[in-house]
């Protein structure tokens, strides 16, 4: 038995569903592959300070064991060390400074440092405070895998006046506060056996 009203209603419903599906498909094709400028508020662009990141090995970008945040942290460490301790390739730095430079929380920065140390790109020693039995900062050593072949031994000389002493420039924050104590390997600091390094 034929019921025309039911059949016509079903056809109209299917046609409406098909039209709605086509409209959603067209909207998706027009918008899904485009990035949006309005989902997140834009911050002011940084000022041009003239600072730059020195040449680093491509291994840093190709290493699948590193996160993008850890790679950015390594570049920031290389930039800081290149400006402040180019000859030794090791610099005194604080986690607080890295937090502000990277815009990340303390735990995230510590995770980046641990990841870079585990993969052999840096070595971290803890700087003990002279006045308290607490950490005054970190001594970060940049290791060989971080550098390209032509800079494996040393960076090129700076264009600054070689006769000017390092003391004539702005002092490091840790030294300026008078908190600079001995540098303790990170594993000894975590294990609690660092008391042997304490100043008498």
N, C-alpha and C positions, 0 to 999 in steps of 0.2 A: 504494500500500500504506500502511495506517495504522499508525503506531507510537504507541500511547497513552502510553507512559511518557515518550517524548521530548516529546510535545505537552503533557502535564501539567506536566512540569518547566519547559518554556518559559513556560507560563502563570503558574506559581508564581513564577518569576524576575521576570517582568514585573510581577506584583502587588507583589512585595517592593521592586522598584526604584521603583514608583509610590508606595508607602507611604513609602519613605525620602525621595523627592523632596518629597512633601507635608509631611513633618516638617521638612525643611530650609526649605521655603517659609514654613511657619508660624513657625519660629524667626526667620527673617529679618524677617518682617513685625513681629514683636514686639520686635525688638532693634535693627534696622539704623538706625532713625531717632532713636534715643536717644543722648545724649551720655553718656560714661562718666566717672565721678568717680575712677576707680581706675587709669587707664592711666598717669597722671603723678603724681608725689608733689606734694602741695599745699604751698606755702610759707606762712609766716606773713603775715597781711595787714599792709600798711604802716601805720605810725602816722599819726594825723591831725595833720599839722603846720600846718594852716591855709593852706598855699600853694595857689594856684590858677592856672589858665592864663587869660590875658586873652582877650577876644573876638578871634577871627581870622576872616579871610574864608572863605566857603564854597568858594572856588576851591581852597583847599588840599585839601579832601576830594574835590572833583570832578575834579581833575587826573589823567588816566589815565597820565601820564608819571611819577608818583610812586609809590613803594611805600608800604605801610603803615608800615614802619619809618622811612622818610624823613619821613612825616607826623608820627609820634610824636617824632622828633628835632626837627622844627620847633616843635612845641608845647613841648618841653622848653627849647629855646632862647628861645622867647617868654616862658616862665615865668621863666627866669633873668634875662633882660634886663629884664622888667617889675619885678623886685624890686631889681635892682642898678644899672641904668642906664636908668631910665624916660625921662629927658629926651632922651638922645641916641639911643636905640634901637640902640645898639651896645655890646657888652660883651666884656670879656676873659675867655676861657674856655680850658680845656685839653681835649684829646681824652681824657685820663685821667678827668677829671670826667664827661664824657659817657658814657664806657664804664661807669662805676659807676652812673650815673643810669639808663641804658637797659638795663644788663645784657647788653651786647654786646661783641664783641671790637674791637680797635683798627681792623682792616681794615674791618669792617662800618660802624663810625662814620664812618670816612673816606669810605666809599662813600656814606653818607647825606648827608654834607656836600657832596660833589662833585655829587650829584644835585640837591640843593636849590640849589646855586650855578648849575648848568647851566640850570635852569628859571627862574631869576631871582628866587627868594625871599630869598636871602641873598647877601652878598658877604663873602669871607673874606680877611683880611690876616694875614700871619705876623708875630708879634712876635719880633724878634731879641733874643737874650740880650746883655747888656752885657759879660759876662765871656768868653763863648765865641761862636764863629760857628755857633751852633745855634739851633733854635727853642725859645723859652721859653713859647709859648702861641699862641693865635689871637685875633684881633680880629674878631668876627662882627658884621656890620651887617645888620639886618633891613630888607628893602626893601619898597616900596609894595605889591606884589601879595599880601603876607602879611596886610595889614590890611583891615578892612571900611571901607566908605565913610565912616562917621561918625567913624572914628579914623584917617583917612588922614594927617592932619597931626601929631597928637600924642595921647597917651593922657591920660585925665583925671588931675587932680592927685592926689597921694597925700594920705592923711590924717595923715601924719607931721608933726612940728613943722617948719615951713619954716625956722625960724631955726637949726636944728641943722645943722652942717656935715657933709659926707660923711666927713670924717676922724674924726668922733667914733664912727662905726660900725665894725664889723669890717672890717679892711683886706682888699683883694683878695689872693689867694694869690700872684699874679705880682708885685705891687708889694711885698708883704711880704718876699719873698725877695730883693729887690733885683736882679731879673733883667730888669726892664723896659727894653727897648731900643726902637729905631724900629719902626714898623709897616710891613711890606713887602707889596705886593700879591702874592697867591698865585702869579700867573703869572710874575712876575719871580723869585720864590723858586724855582720849579720850573725856570726856564730857566737859572738860575745867574748872572744879571746883577744880583743884589741886592747885590753888593759896593759899589756906589755909594752905598747907603744906610747903610753901616757907619759907626759912630762913629769919629772919628779917634783 
